[in-house]
């Protein structure tokens, strides 16, 4: 069974131990030019890039890094191949792409190569030209052996009027990539705007079958997905930006209106996503709670904002989307949001630190970037811990443990390079960490210690082999190239611009064959199978019915059961006339009644005059029909006496939810967006997921969910 994680999670910059020792041994060798090149076992593919002059919505930014304009992604770089003896090949130039000097119609930029399982070809993204119709597109390169003729071909069938990037191979021959194509393909919704500054973003990870030409979205991400790959277990592992909060630009509009001045953004909502949907005279938002706080039946409601980048996983068909091993904020960030209800003394801003093995806290306003698995340590992932702004997504290298079956309470984040509280990094700034098959580590490195200022670009990024010091931490060793220099000029928004210097060397991957992983899949677990059998419903028939209608089925066994370590939202919960679960550590205080499970879908309906595209807002579920729930809030289903819920939901669209009391007041809110595939049947044992035990000290519930039984009885009455 695949469970979905309803977890609460926030991830920013890692602070590591051992920084003092590292600082005292800061004699780095990153600028040393050796007489003999560093020898490697396999060739390296990497991108060479003209550096952007700032870190806002450009090629190296933490977010909005997919934009193709020449200011965001300066032209003049190439796809490079470094052989083990140090010899370099410029693959794009050999194939006739790119130009010297003036960067005009033939100019290119490249990014993010990914090697095929056979080690003989690779995918990468390239933008050609600098006009308004230039988009990042996926290409495949072959002929990589010494003496072979290089061949570069654009992948057929991809969206031509969208930015398609971060490509990689599925194990079944499909090509997967992120794209900013609208989720539904409707052009008037382009681009999707993120939940932070309403900046264009990617919409998720997409699948293209070269044999059939079938294109579909695997997960819908309202603020973007980044650097995906298939790990050694067959999972898609990727970084997702989770920013599920109310619109801060609309908040500024409200503030301006209250002060009697002009509205700076003039935000408004459309009635729906259709091209002819009317504009509404409102900017109302109902989920999550306000950015400024408020009050309700349970007293003062805290303001809520969130901003974090972290590791997610899903199956290669897009099912099973969840945080990596459903890890939550309380396993990674030690103390996070203020309690959702400020007048409840049971709630706390602190996690229960004794319950998690991790001892390296991950700071908010940033997170983990550029994940890559270690080929010699399956389930161990290198990542960059960085702030989300003014860093070019550079920072400290860390190692995240996350093999399947490793409980989230046992997962750890460990430093690989030096760091300490704040943003200074004693041994410089790193990007794109790569573990090689022979055990060596490679990364892009800049010698700067402090974070770059907005008006002071990062000095440079060079590929280096890392050297381990006596303290166990790594430092930059000798560079892997002698430097790649260019002298270029182009015409941009500010007139003629010239640049001369060394290209940045980034996104290296090892050119070697790899075994295709086989992912074991399982169906429903015993409690749900028993309910289907008792109701005479064939699982395969139900899945086919869901698939043809673009629906998924989600089930929670007990909404009153919550993970024992998460104390920010209510955890003493009761279904009126039914089950009650209270904390064994904090049994006193308020117990909250929950009667309804309200679902929201991510609709692209928030707009701003003069700004193309729309932002996603959480709207009450309206694209799926469920059994009637008299007295419940819009888009809700009833919580059964055993605490269970079951609902049909639309596939391929971001969803979120909350439990409410009998009057419809929110009690426990989901903090992430989750999407599902058509025909998917997902079960979460508990609300917000139990890692080892729930708040009452019990294991995950195994009850046969009454709500599923009720939904199946209703389903059997529908015309088939």
C-alpha positions as CSV (number, residue, x, y, z in Angstrom):
1,X,0.0,0.0,0.0
2,X,1.1,3.5,-0.7
3,X,0.2,6.0,2.0
4,X,0.0,9.7,1.6
5,X,1.6,11.8,4.2
6,X,-0.5,14.6,5.7
7,X,2.5,16.0,7.4
8,X,3.5,19.4,8.6
9,X,6.9,20.3,7.4
10,X,9.3,23.2,7.0
11,X,12.9,23.2,5.8
12,X,15.5,25.9,5.4
13,X,19.2,26.3,5.8
14,X,21.2,23.6,7.7
15,X,23.4,24.5,10.5
16,X,26.1,22.0,11.1
17,X,28.4,21.0,13.9
18,X,32.2,21.1,13.6
19,X,32.3,24.5,12.0
20,X,34.9,25.8,14.4
21,X,37.3,23.1,13.5
22,X,36.6,23.6,9.8
23,X,37.2,27.3,10.1
24,X,40.6,26.8,11.7
25,X,41.6,24.5,8.8
26,X,40.4,26.7,6.0
27,X,43.5,26.2,3.8
28,X,41.5,25.3,0.7
29,X,43.2,24.2,-2.6
30,X,40.4,25.2,-4.9
31,X,42.5,27.6,-6.9
32,X,45.6,25.4,-7.2
33,X,46.5,24.6,-10.8
34,X,48.1,21.1,-10.9
35,X,50.7,20.0,-13.4
36,X,48.7,16.8,-14.0
37,X,44.9,16.8,-14.4
38,X,42.8,15.1,-11.8
39,X,42.1,11.6,-13.1
40,X,38.6,10.2,-12.8
41,X,37.2,6.8,-13.5
42,X,34.3,7.9,-15.8
43,X,33.7,11.0,-17.9
44,X,31.7,13.9,-16.6
45,X,29.0,15.8,-18.5
46,X,28.4,19.3,-17.3
47,X,26.9,22.7,-18.3
48,X,29.1,25.8,-18.8
49,X,27.1,28.9,-18.1
50,X,27.7,32.7,-18.5
51,X,27.0,34.0,-15.0
52,X,23.9,36.1,-14.4
53,X,24.4,39.4,-12.7
54,X,21.9,38.9,-10.0
55,X,20.0,36.2,-8.2
56,X,16.3,37.1,-8.7
57,X,14.4,34.9,-11.1
58,X,17.5,33.9,-13.0
59,X,19.1,30.6,-14.0
60,X,20.6,30.0,-10.6
61,X,17.8,31.2,-8.3
62,X,16.2,28.9,-5.9
63,X,12.8,29.6,-7.6
64,X,11.7,31.0,-10.9
65,X,15.0,29.6,-12.4
66,X,13.3,28.3,-15.5
67,X,12.8,31.6,-17.3
68,X,14.5,31.7,-20.8
69,X,15.2,35.4,-21.4
70,X,18.7,36.4,-22.1
71,X,18.9,38.4,-18.9
72,X,17.8,35.4,-16.8
73,X,19.9,32.9,-18.7
74,X,22.7,34.7,-20.5
75,X,23.7,32.9,-23.7
76,X,27.2,31.7,-24.5
77,X,27.6,28.5,-22.5
78,X,27.8,24.9,-23.8
79,X,27.3,21.3,-22.9
80,X,30.8,20.0,-22.0
81,X,32.3,16.5,-21.7
82,X,35.3,15.9,-19.6
83,X,37.1,12.6,-20.1
84,X,38.9,10.8,-17.2
85,X,42.3,12.2,-18.4
86,X,41.1,15.8,-18.3
87,X,40.5,16.3,-22.0
88,X,37.4,18.5,-22.7
89,X,34.9,18.3,-25.6
90,X,32.5,21.0,-26.4
91,X,29.6,18.9,-27.5
92,X,27.1,21.6,-28.5
93,X,29.7,23.4,-30.7
94,X,30.7,20.1,-32.3
95,X,27.0,19.6,-33.2
96,X,26.7,23.1,-34.7
97,X,24.9,24.9,-31.8
98,X,26.1,28.1,-30.3
99,X,28.1,31.1,-31.4
100,X,31.2,33.1,-30.5
101,X,31.1,36.9,-30.0
102,X,27.7,38.3,-30.5
103,X,24.9,36.2,-29.0
104,X,22.1,36.4,-31.5
105,X,19.8,34.0,-33.2
106,X,22.1,31.0,-32.9
107,X,23.1,31.7,-29.3
108,X,22.4,29.0,-26.7
109,X,22.4,28.2,-23.0
110,X,22.2,24.7,-21.7
111,X,21.3,23.1,-18.4
112,X,20.9,19.9,-16.3
113,X,22.2,16.9,-18.3
114,X,21.0,13.4,-17.2
115,X,22.5,10.2,-18.3
116,X,20.6,7.2,-19.8
117,X,20.8,3.8,-18.1
118,X,23.2,2.5,-20.7
119,X,25.6,5.3,-20.1
120,X,25.9,6.1,-23.9
121,X,23.5,9.1,-24.2
122,X,22.0,11.8,-22.2
123,X,19.2,14.3,-22.0
124,X,19.6,18.0,-21.3
125,X,17.7,21.3,-21.8
126,X,18.8,24.0,-24.2
127,X,17.4,27.4,-25.2
128,X,18.3,28.5,-28.7
129,X,18.1,32.2,-29.7
130,X,17.1,35.2,-27.6
131,X,13.7,36.2,-29.0
132,X,10.3,36.1,-27.3
133,X,9.6,32.6,-28.8
134,X,12.8,31.1,-27.3
135,X,12.0,28.4,-24.7
136,X,14.0,25.8,-22.8
137,X,13.5,22.5,-24.7
138,X,14.6,19.0,-24.1
139,X,17.4,17.5,-26.3
140,X,19.1,14.2,-26.4
141,X,22.8,13.8,-27.1
142,X,24.7,10.7,-28.3
143,X,28.1,9.9,-29.7
144,X,29.9,10.6,-26.5
145,X,32.7,8.1,-26.8
146,X,36.2,9.2,-27.8
147,X,36.4,9.5,-31.6
148,X,32.6,9.2,-32.0
149,X,30.6,11.8,-33.9
150,X,28.3,13.7,-31.5
151,X,24.6,13.8,-32.3
152,X,22.1,16.2,-30.7
153,X,18.4,16.0,-31.5
154,X,15.4,17.8,-30.0
155,X,13.0,15.4,-28.3
156,X,9.7,15.2,-30.3
157,X,6.3,15.5,-28.7
158,X,7.3,17.9,-25.9
159,X,5.2,21.1,-25.4
160,X,6.8,23.6,-27.9
161,X,5.5,26.8,-26.3
162,X,6.7,26.0,-22.7
163,X,9.9,25.8,-20.8
164,X,10.8,22.1,-20.4
165,X,13.8,21.4,-18.2
166,X,15.4,19.0,-15.6
167,X,14.9,16.1,-18.0
168,X,15.6,12.5,-17.0
169,X,14.8,8.9,-18.1
170,X,12.2,6.7,-16.6
171,X,12.9,3.0,-16.3
172,X,10.3,2.2,-18.9
173,X,11.5,4.4,-21.8
174,X,9.5,7.5,-21.0
175,X,11.1,10.9,-20.8
176,X,10.3,12.9,-17.7
177,X,10.9,16.6,-17.1
178,X,9.6,19.7,-15.3
179,X,7.6,22.2,-17.3
180,X,5.8,25.5,-16.9
181,X,3.0,24.3,-19.2
182,X,-0.3,25.0,-17.6
183,X,-1.7,21.9,-15.7
184,X,-4.7,21.8,-18.0
185,X,-2.9,23.1,-21.1
186,X,-5.1,26.1,-21.4
187,X,-3.0,28.9,-22.8
188,X,-4.7,31.8,-21.0
189,X,-3.5,30.3,-17.7
190,X,0.1,30.6,-18.8
191,X,2.2,31.2,-16.8
192,X,1.3,29.7,-13.4
193,X,2.3,32.2,-10.8
194,X,3.9,31.0,-7.5
195,X,2.4,31.5,-4.1
196,X,5.2,33.9,-2.9
197,X,5.6,36.8,-5.2
198,X,3.3,35.7,-8.0
199,X,6.4,35.0,-10.1
200,X,6.2,32.4,-13.0
201,X,6.9,28.9,-11.8
202,X,6.9,25.3,-13.1
203,X,3.7,23.4,-12.7
204,X,5.1,20.0,-11.9
205,X,6.8,16.9,-13.3
206,X,5.6,15.8,-16.7
207,X,5.7,12.5,-18.6
208,X,6.3,12.0,-22.3
209,X,6.0,8.6,-23.9
210,X,8.1,8.8,-27.1
211,X,6.4,5.7,-28.6
212,X,2.8,7.0,-28.3
213,X,3.4,10.7,-27.9
214,X,1.2,10.7,-24.7
215,X,1.9,13.7,-22.5
216,X,0.6,14.1,-19.0
217,X,1.3,15.8,-15.7
218,X,2.5,13.5,-12.9
219,X,2.1,16.0,-10.0
220,X,0.7,19.5,-9.8
221,X,2.9,21.8,-7.8
222,X,1.5,25.4,-7.2
223,X,5.0,26.8,-6.5
224,X,7.2,24.4,-8.5
225,X,9.3,21.2,-8.6
226,X,13.0,21.1,-9.1
227,X,15.9,18.7,-10.0
228,X,14.0,15.3,-10.1
229,X,15.7,12.0,-10.7
230,X,15.0,8.2,-10.4
231,X,16.8,6.9,-7.4
232,X,18.2,3.4,-6.9
233,X,14.8,2.2,-5.5
234,X,12.9,3.3,-8.6
235,X,11.3,6.3,-6.8
236,X,11.2,9.8,-8.4
237,X,13.0,12.0,-5.8
238,X,12.8,15.7,-6.2
239,X,12.8,19.1,-4.5
240,X,9.5,20.8,-4.0
241,X,8.9,24.4,-2.9
242,X,6.0,24.3,-0.4
243,X,4.5,27.7,0.0
244,X,0.9,27.0,0.8
245,X,-0.2,30.3,2.3
246,X,-2.5,33.2,1.6
247,X,-1.4,35.7,-1.1
248,X,1.0,38.3,0.4
249,X,0.4,40.6,-2.6
250,X,-3.3,40.6,-1.8
251,X,-2.5,41.4,1.8
252,X,-0.5,44.4,0.6
253,X,-3.6,45.4,-1.4
254,X,-5.7,45.2,1.7
255,X,-3.2,47.1,3.8
256,X,-3.0,49.8,1.2
257,X,-6.8,50.0,0.9
258,X,-7.1,50.3,4.7
259,X,-4.6,53.2,4.7
260,X,-6.6,55.0,2.0
261,X,-3.9,54.8,-0.7
262,X,-3.8,53.2,-4.2
263,X,-3.8,49.4,-4.3
264,X,-0.3,48.5,-5.6
265,X,-1.2,45.1,-7.1
266,X,-5.0,45.4,-7.6
267,X,-5.4,41.6,-7.2
268,X,-8.7,40.0,-7.9
269,X,-10.3,36.5,-8.4
270,X,-11.9,35.0,-11.5
271,X,-15.0,32.9,-11.1
272,X,-13.2,29.9,-12.5
273,X,-10.3,28.7,-14.8
274,X,-12.3,28.9,-18.0
275,X,-11.2,31.6,-20.6
276,X,-14.6,33.2,-20.4
277,X,-14.9,33.1,-16.6
278,X,-15.9,36.6,-15.3
279,X,-13.7,38.6,-13.0
280,X,-15.1,39.0,-9.5
281,X,-15.1,42.0,-7.3
282,X,-13.3,40.1,-4.6
283,X,-9.9,38.8,-3.6
284,X,-11.4,36.4,-1.0
285,X,-9.3,33.5,0.3
286,X,-10.6,30.8,2.6
287,X,-7.6,28.5,3.2
288,X,-5.2,28.4,5.0
289,X,-5.6,30.9,7.9
290,X,-4.8,34.5,7.5
291,X,-1.2,35.8,7.1
292,X,-2.0,38.4,9.8
293,X,-3.9,36.3,12.3
294,X,-7.4,36.6,13.6
295,X,-9.9,35.2,16.1
296,X,-12.6,32.5,16.2
297,X,-14.5,30.2,18.5
298,X,-11.3,28.8,19.9
299,X,-9.8,32.3,20.7
300,X,-6.9,33.9,18.9
301,X,-5.8,32.3,15.6
302,X,-2.1,32.8,14.8
303,X,-0.9,34.3,11.6
304,X,0.4,31.7,9.2
305,X,3.2,31.9,6.6
306,X,5.5,29.1,5.4
307,X,8.4,28.9,3.0
308,X,10.5,25.8,2.6
309,X,12.2,23.6,0.0
310,X,12.7,19.9,0.8
311,X,12.8,16.3,-0.6
312,X,9.7,14.7,-2.0
313,X,9.1,11.3,-3.6
314,X,6.5,9.7,-5.9
315,X,6.2,6.6,-8.1
316,X,7.1,6.9,-11.7
317,X,3.5,6.9,-12.7
318,X,2.9,10.0,-10.5
319,X,1.1,8.1,-7.7
320,X,2.2,8.0,-4.1
321,X,3.3,11.7,-3.9
322,X,4.6,12.5,-0.4
323,X,7.6,14.0,1.4
324,X,10.6,11.6,1.4
325,X,9.6,8.8,3.7
326,X,6.8,11.2,4.8
327,X,9.3,13.1,6.9
328,X,7.8,16.2,8.7
329,X,9.0,19.5,9.9
330,X,9.2,18.2,13.5
331,X,11.9,15.7,12.4
332,X,14.0,18.4,10.6
333,X,13.4,21.8,12.2
334,X,13.6,22.1,15.9
335,X,11.0,24.6,16.8
336,X,8.9,26.1,14.0
337,X,5.6,27.9,13.8
338,X,3.7,29.4,16.7
339,X,0.7,27.4,17.8
340,X,-2.3,27.6,15.5
341,X,-4.5,28.6,18.4
342,X,-2.7,30.9,20.8
343,X,-5.1,30.4,23.7
344,X,-4.6,26.7,24.0
345,X,-1.7,26.0,26.4
346,X,-1.4,22.4,25.2
347,X,-0.1,23.6,21.8
348,X,3.6,24.4,21.4
349,X,6.0,25.9,18.9
350,X,8.5,23.3,19.8
351,X,8.9,19.8,18.4
352,X,9.6,16.8,20.8
353,X,13.4,16.6,20.1
354,X,13.9,13.3,22.0
355,X,11.7,11.6,19.4
356,X,13.9,12.2,16.3
357,X,17.5,11.1,15.5
358,X,18.3,14.1,13.5
359,X,20.6,16.7,15.3
360,X,21.2,19.1,12.4
361,X,18.4,21.6,12.3
362,X,17.2,22.9,9.0
363,X,16.3,26.6,9.0
364,X,13.2,28.1,7.4
365,X,13.3,30.6,4.5
366,X,15.3,28.2,2.3
367,X,15.9,24.5,2.5
368,X,17.5,21.6,0.7
369,X,18.4,21.9,-3.0
370,X,20.0,19.9,-5.9
371,X,19.6,16.4,-4.4
372,X,21.7,13.6,-5.8
373,X,21.9,10.0,-4.6
374,X,25.3,8.5,-3.6
375,X,25.8,5.4,-5.9
376,X,27.8,3.6,-3.3
377,X,25.3,4.3,-0.4
378,X,21.8,3.7,-1.7
379,X,19.2,5.9,0.1
380,X,21.8,8.5,1.0
381,X,21.4,11.8,-0.8
382,X,23.7,14.8,-1.1
383,X,22.1,18.2,-1.1
384,X,22.9,21.9,-0.8
385,X,21.5,23.7,2.3
386,X,20.9,27.3,1.3
387,X,18.8,30.4,1.8
388,X,16.2,31.0,-0.8
389,X,17.5,34.4,-1.9
390,X,20.8,36.1,-2.8
391,X,22.8,32.9,-2.7
392,X,22.5,31.5,-6.3
393,X,21.3,28.4,-4.5
394,X,24.8,27.8,-3.2
395,X,25.6,26.8,0.4
396,X,26.8,24.0,2.5
397,X,26.8,20.3,1.3
398,X,24.8,18.0,3.6
399,X,23.9,14.3,3.5
400,X,20.2,13.3,4.0
401,X,19.4,9.7,4.9
402,X,16.2,8.5,3.2
403,X,16.2,4.8,2.1
404,X,12.7,3.3,1.8
405,X,11.6,1.8,5.1
406,X,13.7,4.2,7.2
407,X,11.2,5.8,9.6
408,X,11.2,9.6,9.5
409,X,12.1,9.7,13.2
410,X,15.3,7.9,12.3
411,X,16.3,10.1,9.3
412,X,19.2,12.4,9.7
413,X,20.8,15.4,8.0
414,X,24.6,15.4,8.4
415,X,27.2,18.1,7.4
416,X,29.6,17.2,4.5
417,X,31.3,20.6,4.3
418,X,31.7,23.2,7.0
419,X,29.0,25.6,8.1
420,X,27.7,27.4,11.2
421,X,24.8,29.5,12.4
422,X,24.3,32.4,10.0
423,X,25.3,32.4,6.4
424,X,29.1,32.4,6.5
425,X,30.7,29.2,5.2
426,X,34.4,28.9,6.2
427,X,35.4,26.8,3.1
428,X,33.4,28.6,0.5
429,X,30.1,28.0,-1.2
430,X,29.0,24.8,-3.0
431,X,26.5,23.8,-5.6
432,X,25.5,20.6,-7.4
433,X,27.1,18.0,-5.2
434,X,27.9,14.7,-7.0
435,X,29.1,11.4,-5.5
436,X,31.1,9.3,-8.0
437,X,31.1,5.6,-8.5
438,X,34.6,5.3,-7.0
439,X,33.6,7.1,-3.8
440,X,35.0,10.5,-4.6
441,X,32.9,13.7,-4.3
442,X,32.7,16.4,-6.9
443,X,30.9,19.8,-6.7
444,X,30.8,23.3,-8.2
445,X,32.6,25.6,-5.8
446,X,33.0,29.3,-5.2
447,X,35.7,30.5,-2.7
448,X,33.4,33.2,-1.2
449,X,32.6,32.8,2.4
450,X,29.8,35.3,2.9
451,X,26.5,35.2,1.0
452,X,26.6,37.3,-2.1
453,X,24.8,40.7,-1.8
454,X,22.0,41.6,-4.2
455,X,24.3,44.1,-6.0
456,X,27.4,41.9,-5.8
457,X,27.3,38.8,-8.0
458,X,28.9,35.5,-7.0
459,X,32.5,35.5,-8.1
460,X,32.5,32.2,-9.9
461,X,31.8,28.5,-9.8
462,X,34.4,25.9,-10.8
463,X,34.1,22.1,-10.8
464,X,36.4,20.7,-8.1
465,X,37.1,17.3,-6.5
466,X,36.5,17.5,-2.8
467,X,39.2,16.5,-0.2
468,X,38.3,15.2,3.2
469,X,40.0,16.8,6.2
470,X,41.1,15.5,9.5
471,X,37.8,16.7,11.0
472,X,35.8,14.5,8.6
473,X,34.5,17.4,6.7
474,X,35.3,18.1,3.0
475,X,36.9,21.1,1.3
476,X,37.5,22.1,-2.3
477,X,40.5,20.4,-3.9
478,X,42.0,20.9,-7.3
479,X,39.8,22.2,-10.1
480,X,38.8,19.7,-12.8
481,X,39.4,22.0,-15.7
482,X,41.8,24.8,-16.5
483,X,38.9,27.2,-16.8
484,X,36.6,27.9,-19.8
485,X,36.9,31.5,-21.0
486,X,34.6,33.4,-23.3
487,X,34.3,37.0,-24.6
488,X,30.7,37.7,-25.5
489,X,28.3,40.5,-26.1
490,X,24.5,40.8,-26.7
491,X,21.7,43.2,-26.8
492,X,19.4,43.0,-23.9
493,X,16.8,45.1,-22.1
494,X,19.4,47.6,-21.1
495,X,21.1,47.9,-24.5
496,X,24.4,46.4,-25.5
497,X,26.0,44.3,-22.8
498,X,29.4,42.7,-22.9
499,X,31.0,40.0,-20.8
500,X,34.4,38.4,-20.6
501,X,35.7,35.8,-18.2
502,X,35.4,32.2,-17.0
503,X,32.2,30.4,-17.5
504,X,30.6,28.8,-14.4
505,X,30.9,25.0,-14.4
506,X,27.7,23.4,-13.0
507,X,25.4,20.4,-12.9
508,X,28.0,17.7,-13.5
509,X,26.8,14.1,-13.9
510,X,28.9,10.9,-14.3
511,X,28.7,9.3,-17.7
512,X,28.5,5.6,-16.8
513,X,26.0,2.7,-17.2
514,X,23.6,2.0,-14.3
515,X,21.2,-0.8,-13.5
516,X,17.6,0.0,-14.0
517,X,15.9,-0.2,-10.6
518,X,12.8,-2.3,-10.2
519,X,10.1,-0.8,-7.9
520,X,8.0,-3.3,-6.0
521,X,4.3,-2.2,-6.0
522,X,1.6,-3.4,-3.7
523,X,-2.2,-2.8,-3.6
524,X,-4.5,-2.0,-0.8
525,X,-3.7,-3.3,2.7
526,X,-5.9,-5.7,4.6
527,X,-8.3,-3.3,6.3
528,X,-9.4,-1.7,3.0
529,X,-9.4,-5.1,1.1
530,X,-11.7,-6.4,3.7
531,X,-14.2,-3.5,3.3
532,X,-14.2,-4.0,-0.5
533,X,-14.8,-7.7,-0.1
534,X,-17.6,-7.2,2.4
535,X,-19.3,-4.8,-0.1
536,X,-18.7,-7.0,-3.1
537,X,-16.6,-4.4,-4.9
538,X,-13.8,-5.6,-7.2
539,X,-10.7,-3.5,-6.7
540,X,-9.7,-3.6,-10.4
541,X,-13.2,-2.6,-11.5
542,X,-13.2,0.3,-9.1
543,X,-9.9,1.5,-10.3
544,X,-11.0,1.4,-13.9
545,X,-14.1,3.4,-13.1
546,X,-12.0,6.0,-11.3
547,X,-9.5,6.2,-14.2
548,X,-12.1,6.8,-16.9
549,X,-13.5,9.7,-14.9
550,X,-10.2,11.2,-13.9
551,X,-10.7,10.6,-10.2
552,X,-8.8,9.2,-7.3
553,X,-10.0,7.7,-4.0
554,X,-8.4,8.9,-0.7
555,X,-9.1,7.2,2.6
556,X,-8.0,8.1,6.2
557,X,-8.6,5.4,8.8
558,X,-8.7,7.7,11.9
559,X,-8.7,11.5,11.7
560,X,-8.3,11.7,15.5
561,X,-4.9,9.9,15.4
562,X,-1.9,12.2,14.9
563,X,1.9,11.9,15.0
564,X,3.1,12.1,18.6
565,X,5.8,14.7,18.0
566,X,3.8,17.4,16.2
567,X,2.4,19.9,18.7
568,X,1.6,23.0,16.7
569,X,-2.0,22.0,15.9
570,X,-4.7,20.4,18.1
571,X,-4.0,16.8,19.0
572,X,-6.7,16.0,21.6
573,X,-9.5,15.2,19.2
574,X,-13.0,13.6,19.4
575,X,-15.7,12.6,16.9
576,X,-19.1,13.5,18.5
577,X,-20.7,10.2,19.4
578,X,-17.6,8.3,18.3
579,X,-13.8,7.8,18.8
580,X,-11.7,10.0,21.0
581,X,-7.9,10.2,21.0
582,X,-5.9,12.3,23.5
583,X,-2.2,12.7,24.2
584,X,-0.6,10.5,26.8
585,X,1.8,13.4,27.6
586,X,-0.8,16.2,27.6
587,X,-4.2,14.7,28.3
588,X,-5.6,17.8,30.0
589,X,-6.9,20.9,28.4
590,X,-9.2,21.4,25.5
591,X,-10.5,18.5,23.4
592,X,-11.7,19.5,20.0
593,X,-14.7,17.9,18.2
594,X,-14.1,17.1,14.6
595,X,-17.1,16.2,12.4
596,X,-16.2,17.1,8.8
597,X,-13.3,16.6,6.4
598,X,-13.2,19.6,4.0
599,X,-11.2,19.3,0.8
600,X,-9.8,22.1,-1.3
601,X,-8.5,22.0,-4.9
602,X,-5.9,24.3,-6.3
603,X,-7.7,26.6,-8.9
604,X,-5.7,29.1,-11.0
605,X,-8.1,32.0,-10.4
606,X,-6.0,34.8,-8.7
607,X,-4.9,37.5,-11.2
608,X,-3.1,40.9,-11.2
609,X,-3.8,43.5,-13.9
610,X,-0.9,43.8,-16.4
611,X,0.7,40.5,-15.2
612,X,0.1,37.5,-17.5
613,X,-1.0,34.2,-15.9
614,X,-2.7,33.4,-12.6
615,X,-1.9,32.2,-9.1
616,X,-3.4,29.1,-7.6
617,X,-5.9,29.6,-4.7
618,X,-7.4,26.9,-2.5
619,X,-11.1,26.6,-3.4
620,X,-13.7,24.2,-1.9
621,X,-13.7,20.9,-3.8
622,X,-16.1,21.1,-6.8
623,X,-14.7,18.8,-9.5
624,X,-15.7,15.6,-7.8
625,X,-19.1,14.4,-6.4
626,X,-19.2,12.7,-3.0
627,X,-22.1,11.5,-0.8
628,X,-24.1,14.4,0.6
629,X,-22.9,15.8,3.9
630,X,-25.8,17.8,5.4
631,X,-24.6,20.6,7.7
632,X,-21.0,20.3,6.5
633,X,-19.0,23.1,4.9
634,X,-18.6,23.2,1.1
635,X,-16.5,20.4,-0.4
636,X,-16.6,18.3,2.7
637,X,-17.4,14.7,3.6
638,X,-18.6,13.3,7.0
639,X,-16.1,12.0,9.5
640,X,-17.4,8.5,10.5
641,X,-17.7,7.4,14.2
642,X,-14.4,5.5,14.0
643,X,-12.7,8.7,12.8
644,X,-12.4,7.5,9.2
645,X,-13.0,9.5,6.0
646,X,-13.3,8.5,2.3
647,X,-13.6,10.9,-0.7
648,X,-13.4,11.0,-4.4
649,X,-11.1,13.7,-5.7
650,X,-10.0,15.0,-9.1
651,X,-6.7,13.6,-10.4
652,X,-3.8,15.8,-11.7
653,X,-4.7,18.8,-9.6
654,X,-3.1,20.0,-6.3
655,X,-5.4,19.3,-3.3
656,X,-5.3,20.1,0.4
657,X,-7.7,19.7,3.3
658,X,-8.7,20.4,6.9
659,X,-10.8,18.8,9.6
660,X,-13.6,21.0,11.0
661,X,-15.8,21.0,14.0
662,X,-19.6,20.4,13.6
663,X,-20.1,24.2,12.8
664,X,-17.4,24.1,10.0
665,X,-14.7,25.9,12.0
666,X,-11.2,24.6,11.0
667,X,-9.4,22.5,13.6
668,X,-6.4,20.8,12.0
669,X,-5.2,22.0,8.6
670,X,-3.0,20.3,6.0
671,X,0.2,22.3,5.4
672,X,1.1,20.9,1.9
673,X,-0.5,20.4,-1.5
674,X,-0.8,16.8,-2.7
675,X,-1.9,15.5,-6.1
676,X,-3.1,12.1,-7.2
677,X,-3.3,10.1,-10.3
678,X,-6.5,8.8,-12.0
679,X,-7.4,5.4,-10.6
680,X,-5.2,5.9,-7.6
681,X,-6.5,4.6,-4.2
682,X,-4.5,6.1,-1.4
683,X,-4.8,5.4,2.3
684,X,-3.4,7.4,5.2
685,X,-3.8,5.6,8.5
686,X,-3.8,8.8,10.6
687,X,-4.3,12.6,10.2
688,X,-1.0,14.2,9.3
689,X,0.6,10.7,9.4
690,X,2.1,8.6,12.2
691,X,5.7,7.8,12.0
692,X,6.1,5.3,14.9
693,X,3.3,6.1,17.4
694,X,0.5,8.5,17.6
695,X,-0.2,11.0,20.4
696,X,-1.8,8.3,22.6
697,X,1.2,6.1,22.2
698,X,-0.5,3.7,19.8
699,X,0.7,2.3,16.5
700,X,-1.0,3.4,13.3
701,X,-4.7,2.5,13.2
702,X,-5.7,-0.8,11.5
703,X,-9.5,-0.4,11.7
704,X,-11.7,-1.2,8.7
705,X,-12.7,2.3,7.8
706,X,-16.5,2.9,8.1
707,X,-16.4,5.8,5.8
708,X,-15.0,3.7,3.0
709,X,-17.9,1.2,3.5
710,X,-20.4,4.1,3.4
711,X,-18.8,5.5,0.2
712,X,-18.9,2.1,-1.5
713,X,-22.5,1.6,-0.7
714,X,-23.3,5.0,-2.3
715,X,-21.0,4.3,-5.2
716,X,-22.9,1.1,-6.1
717,X,-26.0,3.2,-6.6
718,X,-24.3,5.3,-9.3
719,X,-24.9,4.5,-13.0
720,X,-21.9,2.7,-14.4
